[in-house]
Amino acid sequence: MVNATRPLAHLSVLVVDDDQISRRLAAGILRSVGIEQFVEATNGFEALTHLRRSAEAVDIVLCDLDMEGMDGIEFLAELANQCPGAAVILVSGMHRSVMAAVQEMSKSTGLRMLGAVEKPLDRKQLVTLFELLNSPGEAATVKAAPESFSHAEIVEGLRNHEFMLHYQPKIDLRNGRFIGAEALARWQHPTRGIVLPTSFIPAAEQGGAINDLTWTLLEQALRIASGWYTSGLDISLLVNITVGFLEELAVTENILALTNRLNVPANRIVLEITESMATTDIVSAIGSLARLRMRGFGLAIDDFGTGYSTMQRLSRIPFNEMKIDRSFIEGATRQPDVRAILESSLELGRRLRLQTTAEGIESLDELAMLKSIGCDTAQGFLFARPTEGAAFAHGLTSGTASAIAPFAK
């Protein structure tokens, strides 16, 4: 049994390590910070047996990787089944890339990975990770089963105007100003409440309704943008579109006609193209993308680094913005390898003269890191959660793009 949140001095810890010296060092550090409730296990088998038999909750598991009998990787897999949501800190002499891989594996199984410490165990690092136990931002990524929707439900939702957009601000990290907004799809389902796009976009694609859905949301976004620009709110608007939507060249003219009718400047609209789609899917859309770029629209490669043939896409499509996926931001404050990848991505963006945008910023540490390595813009819960259009516009109290995010300056 694993407990969730307790004060540091009252924590109960399970130390799993086959090296006696390492266990003694861990015990000494735990006592030095006032933690007296801890149990030692020499391998995964002993640890699992203790967890099954003990009536006392364990708050944190300190786990080595290279152990005789049941090693740390096998133990963590079993731990996820026996104690879903268990809080874990890796303590190992293995290369940091191995520890990073194990952390990703463990997160995907529902464990709460607080971090990793290289041997020999360091008191300051360990205490810092212990303090993350009560931080909601460090919760494990539990992959819930996606909701299932039929093609008929999607069509019915379109007919009933249930699909809507929420807007999240985009911040210039050089001065803290709001300079744009991303339009994020939502489904106001009559029985399931607000449904996120990860649950309904796949169903729309498989059922052939994705183009109708994309056009519905694009029109919504441009209509609200028209109102913003009329009232003097001069910010860019980022809209997600699928590659399949652009396969027909006529779509370009339809988009241009809509922007003209609504008096929306093309150079204030950025179309985000998800990078994770297979390369062959985008070949027939390149003509449309080039035409839109020629007419002034911005093009952003979304979720940079998470998909296929990234470099080839950057050389073939006239992007002017690179959006870096949250997965590269999340670990960069603590993992040197991840930070190196992030810095290289930003340098690539600068060399290609692309605006670089970090997605999913949730902490001040992430913000400080991004500013220090030269990221241009950012968005995430740290600044604001997505809200519907009227509330978003009202949130920019000055009514212009001069609103400031104080901690971003």
Buried (B, 14 or more C-beta within 10 A) or exposed (E): EBBEEBEBEEBBBBBBBBBEEBBEBBBEBBEEEEBEBBBBBBBBBBBBEBBEEEEEBBBBBBBBBBBEEBBBBBBBBBBBEBBBEBBBBBBBBBEBEBBBEBBEBBBEBBBBBBBBBBBEBBBEBBBBBBEBBEEEEBBBBBEEEEBEBEEEBBBEBBEEEBBBBBBBBBBBBEEBBBBBBBBBBBBBBEEEEEBEBEBBBBBBBEBEBBBBBBBBBBEBBBBBBBBBBEEEBEBBBBBBBBBBBBBBEEBBEEBBEBBEEBEBEBEBBBBBBBBEBEEEEBEBBBBBBBBBBEBEBBBBBBBBBBBBBBEEBBEBBEBBBBBBBBBBBBBBBBBEBBBEBBBEBBEBBBEEEBBBBBBBBBBEEBBEBBBEBBBBBBBBEBBBEBBBBEEBBEEBEEEBBEBBBEEBE
